[in-house]
């Protein structure tokens, strides 16, 4: 297992008003020999059925990622195989949309993005560097052939993923206010939810700060 000293991560999710404790949005991040893995998924609808969909998706991802890891020669995380496994698992359900990524120690990011969720890369100055191009479809119902996309992060940059419970039209000034240097990642993710999730939908986010190789406190796993 490589040293987990090149990024920090935090995640949050919350149900829409009136549907607690059931949330159709799910988030899971973990460290793997290949890097930091993250999955953000949004089950169709709300309430217990949508929650069951996202929990099934996280269970599938957890089994696949843990199976591909190992103390000696870990195999690479196969994002395409993951999305096919998610599609098979969720057939007959309402389906879901999702983004999954792997952030490597050298700053390379591999990801697949299907449906109405978002993934961004922000510069240290909070200028938006990239916004992922989604493949339209619904996992478990009508999913396009998954396509892996690639980005390259530089030290100090941010990766941010969120569901449609947080609007894509959020102004750059809002992100600049929320992605503050010196704050803990958990504080950043909590503030995003408090300020940008209005309760009219389930909402979720994953926030990552990429540092490159350096000494820092390890975050073994985050799941909220």
N, C-alpha and C positions, 0 to 999 in steps of 0.2 A: 504494500500500500504506500503510495507516494505521500510525502509530507503535505498536509492540508494547510499550506501557508501562503497561498497565492490569491485567496478571495475570501470575502465574508458574505454571508447570506442570511436572510430572514424571510419569513412568509406569514401571511395572514389570510383568513377567510371568515365570512360572516353571512348569516342568512338574511333574506329580505324581511322587512318588518311583518310581524304576524305569523312567521313560519318557523321561528325558533322552537326546538333546537336543531331542526332539520335544514341542512344547507346543501344545495345542488352543486356548489363549487367545491373543488378539492385541490389541495396543493401538497406536493411532497418533494423534498430535496434530500440528497444523500451524497456522501463522498464515495468515490469508486477509484480503483487504480488508474482509470483513464481520465479522471477529473471530477468536476462537480456536475451531478445530474439534477435536473429539475423538471417537474411535470406540473402543469396547471391545466385543469380540465373543468368543464361546465356541462353538467348533465341537463338535458332538455327539460324545461318546466321547473317546478319548485316542489318543496316538501319531501316526504319520505322516499318517493320513487326516484326523484332526481338525486337525492343523497345516496341511494343504493347504487345508482349508476356510477357516480364519482368514486365511491368506495371500492366497487369492483375494479375500476380502472387503476386505482392506486395499488390494489392487491396484485393485479397482473404485472404492473411495472416493477413493484417490489420483488416479486419472484424472479422476473427476468434479470433485473439488475444484480440482485444478490447471487444468482446462479452464474452470471458472467464474471463476477469478481473472484479474487483468490489471492493467496499470500505469495504465490510464485509467479505464474504466467497468466495473468488475467486476460480474458478475451475482450475485444472491443465491444462497446455498447452499440448494438445494431438497432438504430432508431426506426428503420423501415420495418424490421421484423416486429418491433414493439407495436407499431401502429396496426400492422396486420393482426397481431394477437388481440389488441384492444377491439378491433372491428369484429373479430370472431366472437369474442366474449360478449359483446353488447348487441349482437343480432337479436332481433325480436323485442328490443327495448325501445324507448324513445330516442336513444342515441345521445351523443355528446359532441362537443367541439373541444380542441385541446392544442396546446403547444408543449413540446418537450425539447430540451436542449442539453448539450454536454459542453461545459466550459473546460478547456484544457489548460495546463499550467503555462503554456506558451501564449495564451490569450486567444487561441483559435476557438471558435464557437460553431458547433454543428447543431442544427435544429430542424424540426418539422413543425409546421403550423397549419392546422386544418380548422377552418371555421372562424366564428366571430369572437376571437380572443386576440390579444395584442402582445407583441414583443418588440422592445425598443433598445437601442444602444445610445447612451448619452455621453458626450465628452465631459471631461473634468470641469469645463466651463458651462455645462448644462445645455450646450447646443446639441440638437438631435442629430446623431450621426447616421442612424439607420432605423428603419421601421420595416419589419418583416412583411413579405408578401404572402398573404394567406392563400391556401388552396381551398376553394369553396367546396363544402360538402358536410356531411354528418357522419361521424364515426358510429358504426353499428347499423346504419341505414343505407346511405349512398356515399361511400368514401372514394375519393379519387386515388389514383396510385400515389402513395406518399413520396414526396421529393425532399431530399435533404438539402438545406441551404447552409451557407457558410459565411461567417463574419470573422474579423480579426480585431480583438480588443487590445488596447494599449493600457499600461498601468495608470490607474486613477479613473478609468472609465466605469460606467454603470450599465448593467443589464436590468431591465425592468419588464416584467410580464404582468398582465392583468386581464381580468375577464370584462365582459360588457357591463358589469355592475359599476364600473368606472369608465367614464366616457372618453372615447378617443380624442375628443375635441378639447381636452384639458390643455390650457394655455402653457407655453414654455415657462412663463413666469411662475406658474403654480409649481411645476416640477423643480424649478430653481429654488423656490422657497422650501420645498419638502426634502429635496436631496441635499441635505446640509452636511458639510464636512464636520467631523468631530462628534457627531451623534452616533449612538449605537445603531446597528442595523435594525434591531427590534423596534427602536423608537421611530426610525424612518418608516418602517412598514406600518406601524400602528397609526402614525400621523396621516399616511396616505389613505388608510381606511376611514379614519375619523373625518377627514376633510373632503374626500372625493366619492365615498360610497353613500348615496342618499337614502338607502333603505328600500328603494323601489324594485330592487332585484338582488339576488344573491351576488356577492362580490368577493374577489380574491386578488392577491398580488404576491409576486416573488420579487425581491430586490437583491441584487448582487453587486458588490463593489469589487472590481478586479484590481489587484495590487501588483501582480507579478510575483516573482520569488522574493520573499522577505520573511522575517520572523514575526509571528503574531499568534494570538490565542486561537487554537483550533476550534471550529464548530463541527462537531462530529455529524450531527444530523438535525434537521429542522422539519418538524411536522406540526402544524397547528390546525 
